[in-house]
Amino acid sequence: MISAKEAAKKALDYFFEMNALVGLTKEEFKNLMIDEVDADDDGTWVITIGYELPPSMSEQIIENPVVKRQYRKITVGNDGQVKGMRIGILANEE
């Protein structure tokens, strides 16, 4: 089984690779954090990455636009392979 640190690194690498496909660079993600690290009984890791993106052009028209924190949950198998990425939702936002 891989360690939590190794799983988090795999998750971050995958997160940046996938977002690069749509033209987003690492520098565009503000307040990037690993917010949660959970292991299942089978050794699968679920890593929650939280971040903020700069306001879009249309949002910039509004004075003091609200920047909303966003989350992605990335599943990393006990073999170190990324199994998937989902939009993360906090319990208080459901």
TIGU-343940 format. One record per residue: residue number from 1; residue in three letters; x, y, z of N, C-alpha, C, O in turn. Coordinates in Angstrom, 2 decimals, decimal comma. Layout:
BEGIN
<site num="NUM" residuo="ALA" n_x="X" n_y="Y" n_z="Z" ca_x="X" ca_y="Y" ca_z="Z" c_x="X" c_y="Y" c_z="Z" o_x="X" o_y="Y" o_z="Z"/>
...
***
This chain:
BEGIN
<site num="1" residuo="MET" n_x="0,85" n_y="-1,19" n_z="0,00" ca_x="0,00" ca_y="0,00" ca_z="0,00" c_x="0,90" c_y="1,24" c_z="0,00" o_x="1,94" o_y="1,28" o_z="0,65"/>
<site num="2" residuo="ILE" n_x="0,47" n_y="2,25" n_z="-0,73" ca_x="1,23" ca_y="3,50" ca_z="-0,77" c_x="0,87" c_y="4,35" c_z="0,44" o_x="-0,19" o_y="4,17" o_z="1,05"/>
<site num="3" residuo="SER" n_x="1,75" n_y="5,28" n_z="0,79" ca_x="1,52" ca_y="6,15" ca_z="1,94" c_x="0,55" c_y="7,28" c_z="1,57" o_x="0,27" o_y="7,52" o_z="0,40"/>
<site num="4" residuo="ALA" n_x="0,06" n_y="7,97" n_z="2,60" ca_x="-0,82" ca_y="9,12" ca_z="2,38" c_x="-0,09" c_y="10,20" c_z="1,58" o_x="-0,68" o_y="10,83" o_z="0,70"/>
<site num="5" residuo="LYS" n_x="1,17" n_y="10,42" n_z="1,89" ca_x="1,95" ca_y="11,44" ca_z="1,19" c_x="2,10" c_y="11,10" c_z="-0,29" o_x="1,97" o_y="11,97" o_z="-1,15"/>
<site num="6" residuo="GLU" n_x="2,37" n_y="9,82" n_z="-0,58" ca_x="2,49" ca_y="9,39" ca_z="-1,98" c_x="1,15" c_y="9,53" c_z="-2,71" o_x="1,11" o_y="9,97" o_z="-3,87"/>
<site num="7" residuo="ALA" n_x="0,07" n_y="9,17" n_z="-2,04" ca_x="-1,26" ca_y="9,29" ca_z="-2,65" c_x="-1,60" c_y="10,75" c_z="-2,94" o_x="-2,16" o_y="11,07" o_z="-3,99"/>
<site num="8" residuo="ALA" n_x="-1,27" n_y="11,63" n_z="-2,01" ca_x="-1,55" ca_y="13,06" ca_z="-2,20" c_x="-0,75" c_y="13,61" c_z="-3,38" o_x="-1,27" o_y="14,40" o_z="-4,17"/>
<site num="9" residuo="LYS" n_x="0,51" n_y="13,20" n_z="-3,50" ca_x="1,33" ca_y="13,65" ca_z="-4,63" c_x="0,75" c_y="13,16" c_z="-5,95" o_x="0,67" o_y="13,92" o_z="-6,92"/>
<site num="10" residuo="LYS" n_x="0,35" n_y="11,89" n_z="-6,00" ca_x="-0,27" ca_y="11,35" ca_z="-7,23" c_x="-1,55" c_y="12,13" c_z="-7,56" o_x="-1,80" o_y="12,44" o_z="-8,73"/>
<site num="11" residuo="ALA" n_x="-2,35" n_y="12,44" n_z="-6,54" ca_x="-3,60" ca_y="13,17" ca_z="-6,75" c_x="-3,33" c_y="14,56" c_z="-7,30" o_x="-3,99" o_y="14,99" o_z="-8,25"/>
<site num="12" residuo="LEU" n_x="-2,37" n_y="15,27" n_z="-6,72" ca_x="-2,04" ca_y="16,62" ca_z="-7,20" c_x="-1,51" c_y="16,59" c_z="-8,63" o_x="-1,91" o_y="17,41" o_z="-9,46"/>
<site num="13" residuo="ASP" n_x="-0,63" n_y="15,66" n_z="-8,92" ca_x="-0,08" ca_y="15,53" ca_z="-10,28" c_x="-1,22" c_y="15,31" c_z="-11,28" o_x="-1,26" o_y="15,94" o_z="-12,34"/>
<site num="14" residuo="TYR" n_x="-2,13" n_y="14,40" n_z="-10,94" ca_x="-3,26" ca_y="14,09" ca_z="-11,81" c_x="-4,16" c_y="15,32" c_z="-11,99" o_x="-4,59" o_y="15,63" o_z="-13,10"/>
<site num="15" residuo="PHE" n_x="-4,44" n_y="16,01" n_z="-10,89" ca_x="-5,27" ca_y="17,22" ca_z="-10,92" c_x="-4,70" c_y="18,24" c_z="-11,90" o_x="-5,43" o_y="18,78" o_z="-12,73"/>
<site num="16" residuo="PHE" n_x="-3,40" n_y="18,51" n_z="-11,80" ca_x="-2,78" ca_y="19,49" ca_z="-12,69" c_x="-2,74" c_y="19,01" c_z="-14,13" o_x="-2,94" o_y="19,80" o_z="-15,05"/>
<site num="17" residuo="GLU" n_x="-2,47" n_y="17,73" n_z="-14,35" ca_x="-2,44" ca_y="17,18" ca_z="-15,72" c_x="-3,80" c_y="17,31" c_z="-16,39" o_x="-3,89" o_y="17,72" o_z="-17,55"/>
<site num="18" residuo="MET" n_x="-4,85" n_y="16,96" n_z="-15,68" ca_x="-6,20" ca_y="17,02" ca_z="-16,26" c_x="-6,61" c_y="18,47" c_z="-16,55" o_x="-7,20" o_y="18,74" o_z="-17,60"/>
<site num="19" residuo="ASN" n_x="-6,30" n_y="19,38" n_z="-15,66" ca_x="-6,66" ca_y="20,78" ca_z="-15,88" c_x="-5,82" c_y="21,42" c_z="-16,97" o_x="-6,27" o_y="22,35" o_z="-17,62"/>
<site num="20" residuo="ALA" n_x="-4,61" n_y="20,93" n_z="-17,18" ca_x="-3,77" ca_y="21,44" ca_z="-18,27" c_x="-4,40" c_y="21,13" c_z="-19,62" o_x="-4,17" o_y="21,85" o_z="-20,59"/>
<site num="21" residuo="LEU" n_x="-5,19" n_y="20,06" n_z="-19,69" ca_x="-5,85" ca_y="19,70" ca_z="-20,95" c_x="-6,82" c_y="20,79" c_z="-21,41" o_x="-7,10" o_y="20,90" o_z="-22,61"/>
<site num="22" residuo="VAL" n_x="-7,32" n_y="21,58" n_z="-20,48" ca_x="-8,25" ca_y="22,67" ca_z="-20,85" c_x="-7,56" c_y="24,03" c_z="-20,72" o_x="-8,23" o_y="25,06" o_z="-20,71"/>
<site num="23" residuo="GLY" n_x="-6,25" n_y="24,02" n_z="-20,61" ca_x="-5,48" ca_y="25,26" ca_z="-20,66" c_x="-5,23" c_y="25,95" c_z="-19,33" o_x="-4,72" o_y="27,07" o_z="-19,30"/>
<site num="24" residuo="LEU" n_x="-5,58" n_y="25,31" n_z="-18,22" ca_x="-5,32" ca_y="25,91" ca_z="-16,92" c_x="-3,92" c_y="25,55" c_z="-16,43" o_x="-3,51" o_y="24,39" o_z="-16,50"/>
<site num="25" residuo="THR" n_x="-3,20" n_y="26,54" n_z="-15,93" ca_x="-1,86" ca_y="26,31" ca_z="-15,42" c_x="-1,89" c_y="26,24" c_z="-13,89" o_x="-2,86" o_y="26,67" o_z="-13,27"/>
<site num="26" residuo="LYS" n_x="-0,84" n_y="25,70" n_z="-13,30" ca_x="-0,75" ca_y="25,60" ca_z="-11,85" c_x="-0,91" c_y="26,96" c_z="-11,18" o_x="-1,50" o_y="27,07" o_z="-10,11"/>
<site num="27" residuo="GLU" n_x="-0,37" n_y="27,98" n_z="-11,83" ca_x="-0,37" ca_y="29,32" ca_z="-11,25" c_x="-1,78" c_y="29,92" c_z="-11,13" o_x="-1,99" o_y="30,85" o_z="-10,35"/>
<site num="28" residuo="GLU" n_x="-2,73" n_y="29,40" n_z="-11,90" ca_x="-4,08" ca_y="29,95" ca_z="-11,87" c_x="-4,88" c_y="29,51" c_z="-10,64" o_x="-5,89" o_y="30,13" o_z="-10,30"/>
<site num="29" residuo="PHE" n_x="-4,44" n_y="28,45" n_z="-9,99" ca_x="-5,14" ca_y="27,94" ca_z="-8,81" c_x="-4,62" c_y="28,66" c_z="-7,57" o_x="-3,44" o_y="28,56" o_z="-7,25"/>
<site num="30" residuo="LYS" n_x="-5,49" n_y="29,37" n_z="-6,89" ca_x="-5,12" ca_y="30,14" ca_z="-5,70" c_x="-5,56" c_y="29,39" c_z="-4,45" o_x="-6,54" o_y="28,64" o_z="-4,47"/>
<site num="31" residuo="ASN" n_x="-4,83" n_y="29,59" n_z="-3,37" ca_x="-5,15" ca_y="28,97" ca_z="-2,08" c_x="-5,34" c_y="27,46" c_z="-2,20" o_x="-6,25" o_y="26,89" o_z="-1,61"/>
<site num="32" residuo="LEU" n_x="-4,47" n_y="26,85" n_z="-2,97" ca_x="-4,51" ca_y="25,40" ca_z="-3,19" c_x="-4,13" c_y="24,68" c_z="-1,90" o_x="-3,10" o_y="24,99" o_z="-1,28"/>
<site num="33" residuo="MET" n_x="-4,96" n_y="23,73" n_z="-1,49" ca_x="-4,69" ca_y="22,96" ca_z="-0,28" c_x="-5,17" c_y="21,53" c_z="-0,44" o_x="-6,10" o_y="21,24" o_z="-1,19"/>
<site num="34" residuo="ILE" n_x="-4,51" n_y="20,65" n_z="0,27" ca_x="-5,05" ca_y="19,30" ca_z="0,42" c_x="-5,92" c_y="19,37" c_z="1,67" o_x="-5,41" o_y="19,46" o_z="2,79"/>
<site num="35" residuo="ASP" n_x="-7,23" n_y="19,32" n_z="1,47" ca_x="-8,16" ca_y="19,54" ca_z="2,57" c_x="-8,50" c_y="18,28" c_z="3,34" o_x="-8,74" o_y="18,33" o_z="4,54"/>
<site num="36" residuo="GLU" n_x="-8,51" n_y="17,14" n_z="2,67" ca_x="-8,83" ca_y="15,87" ca_z="3,34" c_x="-8,01" c_y="14,75" c_z="2,73" o_x="-7,72" o_y="14,74" o_z="1,53"/>
<site num="37" residuo="VAL" n_x="-7,65" n_y="13,80" n_z="3,57" ca_x="-6,97" ca_y="12,58" ca_z="3,15" c_x="-7,65" c_y="11,44" c_z="3,90" o_x="-7,56" o_y="11,36" o_z="5,13"/>
<site num="38" residuo="ASP" n_x="-8,31" n_y="10,56" n_z="3,17" ca_x="-9,02" ca_y="9,43" ca_z="3,78" c_x="-8,59" c_y="8,13" c_z="3,12" o_x="-8,40" o_y="8,07" o_z="1,91"/>
<site num="39" residuo="ALA" n_x="-8,45" n_y="7,09" n_z="3,95" ca_x="-8,13" ca_y="5,76" ca_z="3,43" c_x="-9,30" c_y="4,82" c_z="3,70" o_x="-9,86" o_y="4,81" o_z="4,79"/>
<site num="40" residuo="ASP" n_x="-9,66" n_y="4,03" n_z="2,68" ca_x="-10,67" ca_y="2,99" ca_z="2,86" c_x="-10,00" c_y="1,74" c_z="3,42" o_x="-8,77" o_y="1,66" o_z="3,49"/>
<site num="41" residuo="ASP" n_x="-10,81" n_y="0,77" n_z="3,81" ca_x="-10,28" ca_y="-0,48" ca_z="4,36" c_x="-9,41" c_y="-1,24" c_z="3,38" o_x="-8,51" o_y="-1,98" o_z="3,79"/>
<site num="42" residuo="ASP" n_x="-9,66" n_y="-1,07" n_z="2,09" ca_x="-8,88" ca_y="-1,79" ca_z="1,08" c_x="-7,61" c_y="-1,05" c_z="0,67" o_x="-6,90" o_y="-1,50" o_z="-0,24"/>
<site num="43" residuo="GLY" n_x="-7,31" n_y="0,08" n_z="1,32" ca_x="-6,09" ca_y="0,83" ca_z="1,01" c_x="-6,25" c_y="1,86" c_z="-0,08" o_x="-5,27" o_y="2,47" o_z="-0,51"/>
<site num="44" residuo="THR" n_x="-7,49" n_y="2,08" n_z="-0,54" ca_x="-7,75" ca_y="3,12" ca_z="-1,52" c_x="-7,79" c_y="4,47" c_z="-0,79" o_x="-8,39" o_y="4,60" o_z="0,27"/>
<site num="45" residuo="TRP" n_x="-7,14" n_y="5,45" n_z="-1,38" ca_x="-7,09" ca_y="6,79" ca_z="-0,80" c_x="-8,05" c_y="7,72" c_z="-1,52" o_x="-8,18" o_y="7,65" o_z="-2,75"/>
<site num="46" residuo="VAL" n_x="-8,73" n_y="8,58" n_z="-0,78" ca_x="-9,55" ca_y="9,65" ca_z="-1,36" c_x="-8,94" c_y="10,96" c_z="-0,87" o_x="-8,96" o_y="11,28" o_z="0,32"/>
<site num="47" residuo="ILE" n_x="-8,40" n_y="11,72" n_z="-1,82" ca_x="-7,72" ca_y="12,98" ca_z="-1,53" c_x="-8,62" c_y="14,13" c_z="-1,99" o_x="-9,00" o_y="14,18" o_z="-3,16"/>
<site num="48" residuo="THR" n_x="-8,94" n_y="15,04" n_z="-1,09" ca_x="-9,75" ca_y="16,21" ca_z="-1,45" c_x="-8,83" c_y="17,42" c_z="-1,59" o_x="-8,13" o_y="17,80" o_z="-0,66"/>
<site num="49" residuo="ILE" n_x="-8,86" n_y="18,01" n_z="-2,79" ca_x="-8,07" ca_y="19,19" ca_z="-3,09" c_x="-9,01" c_y="20,38" c_z="-3,16" o_x="-10,01" o_y="20,35" o_z="-3,89"/>
<site num="50" residuo="GLY" n_x="-8,70" n_y="21,42" n_z="-2,41" ca_x="-9,49" ca_y="22,65" ca_z="-2,42" c_x="-8,70" c_y="23,77" c_z="-3,07" o_x="-7,48" o_y="23,83" o_z="-2,94"/>
<site num="51" residuo="TYR" n_x="-9,40" n_y="24,65" n_z="-3,77" ca_x="-8,72" ca_y="25,74" ca_z="-4,49" c_x="-9,73" c_y="26,82" c_z="-4,85" o_x="-10,94" o_y="26,65" o_z="-4,74"/>
<site num="52" residuo="GLU" n_x="-9,18" n_y="27,94" n_z="-5,29" ca_x="-9,98" ca_y="29,03" ca_z="-5,84" c_x="-9,41" c_y="29,39" c_z="-7,20" o_x="-8,20" o_y="29,32" o_z="-7,41"/>
<site num="53" residuo="LEU" n_x="-10,28" n_y="29,75" n_z="-8,11" ca_x="-9,87" ca_y="30,24" ca_z="-9,42" c_x="-10,18" c_y="31,73" c_z="-9,50" o_x="-11,14" o_y="32,18" o_z="-8,88"/>
<site num="54" residuo="PRO" n_x="-9,39" n_y="32,48" n_z="-10,25" ca_x="-9,71" ca_y="33,91" ca_z="-10,41" c_x="-11,09" c_y="34,07" c_z="-11,05" o_x="-11,54" o_y="33,20" o_z="-11,79"/>
<site num="55" residuo="PRO" n_x="-11,77" n_y="35,19" n_z="-10,76" ca_x="-13,09" ca_y="35,42" ca_z="-11,36" c_x="-13,01" c_y="35,43" c_z="-12,89" o_x="-12,01" o_y="35,87" o_z="-13,47"/>
<site num="56" residuo="SER" n_x="-14,06" n_y="34,95" n_z="-13,53" ca_x="-14,13" ca_y="34,98" ca_z="-14,99" c_x="-14,29" c_y="36,42" c_z="-15,46" o_x="-14,52" o_y="37,32" o_z="-14,66"/>
<site num="57" residuo="MET" n_x="-14,18" n_y="36,63" n_z="-16,76" ca_x="-14,32" ca_y="37,98" ca_z="-17,32" c_x="-15,68" c_y="38,58" c_z="-16,95" o_x="-15,75" o_y="39,75" o_z="-16,56"/>
<site num="58" residuo="SER" n_x="-16,75" n_y="37,80" n_z="-17,07" ca_x="-18,08" ca_y="38,32" ca_z="-16,75" c_x="-18,21" c_y="38,61" c_z="-15,25" o_x="-18,89" o_y="39,56" o_z="-14,87"/>
<site num="59" residuo="GLU" n_x="-17,57" n_y="37,81" n_z="-14,40" ca_x="-17,63" ca_y="38,05" ca_z="-12,97" c_x="-16,81" c_y="39,27" c_z="-12,56" o_x="-17,11" o_y="39,91" o_z="-11,56"/>
<site num="60" residuo="GLN" n_x="-15,80" n_y="39,60" n_z="-13,34" ca_x="-14,96" ca_y="40,75" ca_z="-13,02" c_x="-15,70" c_y="42,08" c_z="-13,20" o_x="-15,28" o_y="43,10" o_z="-12,66"/>
<site num="61" residuo="ILE" n_x="-16,80" n_y="42,06" n_z="-13,96" ca_x="-17,59" ca_y="43,27" ca_z="-14,16" c_x="-18,25" c_y="43,69" c_z="-12,84" o_x="-18,43" o_y="44,88" o_z="-12,58"/>
<site num="62" residuo="ILE" n_x="-18,59" n_y="42,72" n_z="-12,03" ca_x="-19,22" ca_y="42,97" ca_z="-10,74" c_x="-18,16" c_y="43,49" c_z="-9,77" o_x="-17,05" o_y="42,96" o_z="-9,70"/>
<site num="63" residuo="GLU" n_x="-18,51" n_y="44,52" n_z="-9,03" ca_x="-17,57" ca_y="45,06" ca_z="-8,05" c_x="-17,44" c_y="44,06" c_z="-6,90" o_x="-18,44" o_y="43,58" o_z="-6,37"/>
<site num="64" residuo="ASN" n_x="-16,23" n_y="43,74" n_z="-6,52" ca_x="-15,94" ca_y="42,77" ca_z="-5,45" c_x="-16,62" c_y="41,42" c_z="-5,69" o_x="-17,45" o_y="41,00" o_z="-4,89"/>
<site num="65" residuo="PRO" n_x="-16,28" n_y="40,75" n_z="-6,78" ca_x="-16,90" ca_y="39,44" ca_z="-7,04" c_x="-16,55" c_y="38,44" c_z="-5,94" o_x="-15,46" o_y="38,48" o_z="-5,37"/>
<site num="66" residuo="VAL" n_x="-17,48" n_y="37,57" n_z="-5,65" ca_x="-17,27" ca_y="36,53" ca_z="-4,63" c_x="-16,49" c_y="35,39" c_z="-5,27" o_x="-16,89" o_y="34,85" o_z="-6,31"/>
<site num="67" residuo="VAL" n_x="-15,38" n_y="35,04" n_z="-4,64" ca_x="-14,59" ca_y="33,91" ca_z="-5,13" c_x="-14,99" c_y="32,70" c_z="-4,29" o_x="-14,81" o_y="32,69" o_z="-3,07"/>
<site num="68" residuo="LYS" n_x="-15,53" n_y="31,70" n_z="-4,95" ca_x="-16,03" ca_y="30,52" ca_z="-4,25" c_x="-14,97" c_y="29,42" c_z="-4,26" o_x="-14,35" o_y="29,14" o_z="-5,28"/>
<site num="69" residuo="ARG" n_x="-14,77" n_y="28,81" n_z="-3,12" ca_x="-13,84" ca_y="27,70" ca_z="-3,01" c_x="-14,43" c_y="26,49" c_z="-3,70" o_x="-15,62" o_y="26,20" o_z="-3,58"/>
<site num="70" residuo="GLN" n_x="-13,59" n_y="25,78" n_z="-4,44" ca_x="-14,02" ca_y="24,59" ca_z="-5,17" c_x="-13,20" c_y="23,40" c_z="-4,68" o_x="-12,10" o_y="23,55" o_z="-4,15"/>
<site num="71" residuo="TYR" n_x="-13,76" n_y="22,20" n_z="-4,87" ca_x="-13,12" ca_y="21,00" ca_z="-4,38" c_x="-13,16" c_y="19,90" c_z="-5,43" o_x="-14,10" o_y="19,79" o_z="-6,22"/>
<site num="72" residuo="ARG" n_x="-12,13" n_y="19,09" n_z="-5,43" ca_x="-12,08" ca_y="17,87" ca_z="-6,25" c_x="-11,65" c_y="16,72" c_z="-5,36" o_x="-10,70" o_y="16,84" o_z="-4,58"/>
<site num="73" residuo="LYS" n_x="-12,35" n_y="15,60" n_z="-5,47" ca_x="-11,99" ca_y="14,39" ca_z="-4,74" c_x="-11,35" c_y="13,43" c_z="-5,74" o_x="-11,96" o_y="13,04" o_z="-6,74"/>
<site num="74" residuo="ILE" n_x="-10,12" n_y="13,06" n_z="-5,45" ca_x="-9,37" ca_y="12,18" ca_z="-6,35" c_x="-9,12" c_y="10,87" c_z="-5,62" o_x="-8,61" o_y="10,85" o_z="-4,51"/>
<site num="75" residuo="THR" n_x="-9,50" n_y="9,77" n_z="-6,28" ca_x="-9,33" ca_y="8,44" ca_z="-5,71" c_x="-8,05" c_y="7,82" c_z="-6,26" o_x="-7,85" o_y="7,76" o_z="-7,47"/>
<site num="76" residuo="VAL" n_x="-7,20" n_y="7,37" n_z="-5,34" ca_x="-5,93" ca_y="6,73" ca_z="-5,70" c_x="-5,94" c_y="5,33" c_z="-5,12" o_x="-6,10" o_y="5,15" o_z="-3,91"/>
<site num="77" residuo="GLY" n_x="-5,77" n_y="4,33" n_z="-5,98" ca_x="-5,77" ca_y="2,94" ca_z="-5,53" c_x="-4,54" c_y="2,61" c_z="-4,72" o_x="-3,56" o_y="3,35" o_z="-4,72"/>
<site num="78" residuo="ASN" n_x="-4,59" n_y="1,47" n_z="-4,02" ca_x="-3,45" ca_y="1,06" ca_z="-3,21" c_x="-2,23" c_y="0,69" c_z="-4,05" o_x="-1,13" o_y="0,48" o_z="-3,53"/>
<site num="79" residuo="ASP" n_x="-2,43" n_y="0,61" n_z="-5,37" ca_x="-1,32" ca_y="0,37" ca_z="-6,30" c_x="-0,69" c_y="1,67" c_z="-6,80" o_x="0,26" o_y="1,65" o_z="-7,58"/>
<site num="80" residuo="GLY" n_x="-1,24" n_y="2,81" n_z="-6,35" ca_x="-0,70" ca_y="4,11" ca_z="-6,75" c_x="-1,31" c_y="4,68" c_z="-8,01" o_x="-0,91" o_y="5,77" o_z="-8,45"/>
<site num="81" residuo="GLN" n_x="-2,25" n_y="3,98" n_z="-8,61" ca_x="-2,89" ca_y="4,46" ca_z="-9,83" c_x="-4,13" c_y="5,29" c_z="-9,49" o_x="-4,93" o_y="4,92" o_z="-8,62"/>
<site num="82" residuo="VAL" n_x="-4,29" n_y="6,42" n_z="-10,18" ca_x="-5,48" ca_y="7,25" ca_z="-9,98" c_x="-6,66" c_y="6,54" c_z="-10,61" o_x="-6,61" o_y="6,11" o_z="-11,77"/>
<site num="83" residuo="LYS" n_x="-7,73" n_y="6,43" n_z="-9,84" ca_x="-8,94" ca_y="5,73" ca_z="-10,29" c_x="-10,02" c_y="6,69" c_z="-10,78" o_x="-10,89" o_y="6,30" o_z="-11,56"/>
<site num="84" residuo="GLY" n_x="-9,97" n_y="7,96" n_z="-10,32" ca_x="-10,99" ca_y="8,89" ca_z="-10,77" c_x="-10,91" c_y="10,23" c_z="-10,05" o_x="-10,22" o_y="10,38" o_z="-9,04"/>
<site num="85" residuo="MET" n_x="-11,66" n_y="11,19" n_z="-10,59" ca_x="-11,74" ca_y="12,52" ca_z="-10,01" c_x="-13,20" c_y="12,98" c_z="-10,08" o_x="-13,84" o_y="12,89" o_z="-11,13"/>
<site num="86" residuo="ARG" n_x="-13,70" n_y="13,46" n_z="-8,95" ca_x="-15,09" ca_y="13,93" ca_z="-8,88" c_x="-15,12" c_y="15,34" c_z="-8,30" o_x="-14,17" o_y="15,78" o_z="-7,65"/>
<site num="87" residuo="ILE" n_x="-16,21" n_y="16,02" n_z="-8,53" ca_x="-16,44" ca_y="17,31" ca_z="-7,88" c_x="-16,73" c_y="17,02" c_z="-6,42" o_x="-17,57" o_y="16,19" o_z="-6,09"/>
<site num="88" residuo="GLY" n_x="-16,04" n_y="17,71" n_z="-5,55" ca_x="-16,25" ca_y="17,53" ca_z="-4,12" c_x="-17,27" c_y="18,53" c_z="-3,61" o_x="-17,28" o_y="19,70" o_z="-4,02"/>
<site num="89" residuo="ILE" n_x="-18,13" n_y="18,06" n_z="-2,73" ca_x="-19,15" ca_y="18,91" ca_z="-2,12" c_x="-19,01" c_y="18,75" c_z="-0,62" o_x="-18,95" o_y="17,64" o_z="-0,11"/>
<site num="90" residuo="LEU" n_x="-18,96" n_y="19,87" n_z="0,09" ca_x="-18,88" ca_y="19,82" ca_z="1,55" c_x="-20,24" c_y="19,49" c_z="2,12" o_x="-21,27" o_y="19,79" o_z="1,52"/>
<site num="91" residuo="ALA" n_x="-20,24" n_y="18,87" n_z="3,30" ca_x="-21,48" ca_y="18,46" ca_z="3,94" c_x="-22,42" c_y="19,65" c_z="4,16" o_x="-23,63" o_y="19,50" o_z="4,02"/>
<site num="92" residuo="ASN" n_x="-21,88" n_y="20,82" n_z="4,51" ca_x="-22,74" ca_y="21,97" ca_z="4,77" c_x="-23,26" c_y="22,64" c_z="3,50" o_x="-24,04" o_y="23,58" o_z="3,59"/>
<site num="93" residuo="GLU" n_x="-22,84" n_y="22,17" n_z="2,32" ca_x="-23,32" ca_y="22,73" ca_z="1,05" c_x="-24,38" c_y="21,87" c_z="0,40" o_x="-24,94" o_y="22,24" o_z="-0,63"/>
<site num="94" residuo="GLU" n_x="-24,66" n_y="20,70" n_z="0,99" ca_x="-25,63" ca_y="19,79" ca_z="0,37" c_x="-27,05" c_y="20,26" c_z="0,59" o_x="-27,99" o_y="19,61" o_z="0,14"/>
***
